[in-house]
């Protein structure tokens, strides 16, 4: 009977056992979910094997809900523009909820790269909303203390340059963003900036990303937050470390290149919770972070404070 079974398999009547086993096995996750590529390549869809197509929603910055407590809270926001300085205090509490929503979609790809090649460039639009909610402040009817809106458009170009000590230069990009809090005077805050960014990685363990920006000037009477770049800074450097399969740590520093800026620092830790679909890595994280400096929110652009937050974040989806 063995020769007959073999003959049947050859003419397609009875599939061989290996084919049946392959058919029962789960299909590998591809595109921007393909674990065969590094996190940086999958996040920016830098290679053909990480492409998830255009006009599909993906996560951008973490989607977070966390409890936050500061060493102090800005009860009377001020600005160098007198029109944008509050005249009375509001009895905000130091304890509040921090909520961040962030999404993006790819508009186009292969604008400058070869469609048949290995690498992919891409054009994206994104939106990030950050709110501080006085949910524990029943005396004020639990208001949102501030909500920042940050739409942007950016272009990413892939690179493959090998650097010393095993590092690789993975991408460069350029972008334009607007940030505002949607308030009326005296609490209105807004600015526009262009930026350049780049990223490097060491295997799938370390990531180094840098960004430098330039504020688009406004007239003095329209400027809600003069010299904001001296407080928030003109550049950002972020180092991420995949400690192991479950834990990630990151350090972000912002500063001014002319030596006159105030800047800030942020230290983060994320721990993976549960398992993802089809045995992959879950995108849900226990997320703890400490921020110190200026500009944790736009209303606090010139207000220095330290904030600790602990909650849950959903990464790229």
Number of C-alpha atoms within 10 A of each C-alpha: 6 7 8 9 13 15 13 14 14 12 9 10 11 14 14 14 10 8 11 11 9 10 10 8 9 8 9 10 13 15 18 26 21 17 15 13 20 17 19 17 23 23 18 22 26 27 19 18 19 24 22 17 15 14 13 10 15 18 19 19 19 21 21 21 19 21 18 21 19 18 12 15 19 19 15 15 20 22 24 14 15 13 17 19 18 16 12 9 10 13 13 20 18 17 22 23 20 22 20 18 19 21 19 21 19 22 16 14 22 15 13 10 15 12 13 9 10 11 21 26 25 23 20 19 18 20 20 20 19 21 20 21 20 21 18 16 16 9 9 13 10 14 15 14 18 18 20 20 19 18 17 19 19 20 21 22 22 22 19 12 11 12 12 6 7 9 16 18 18 21 22 19 18 18 18 18 19 16 19 19 21 14 14 9 12 17 20 19 24 20 21 17 17 17 17 18 20 20 21 23 24 16 13 13 14 18 21 19 19 18 18 19 20 15 15 11 11 12 8 10 10 11 20 26 23 21 16 24 24 20 24 26 27 22 20 20 18 18 18 18 18 15 11 10 9 14 15 19 19 18 17 18 19 25 22 18 12 9 9 12 19 19 24 22 19 19 17 18 18 21 19 20 15 13 12 12 9 10 8 13 16 16 18 22 22 17 22 20 19 18 20 19 22 25 23 21 17 25 25 21 25 26 20 20 18 18 20 19 21 21 18 22 24 19 17 20 16
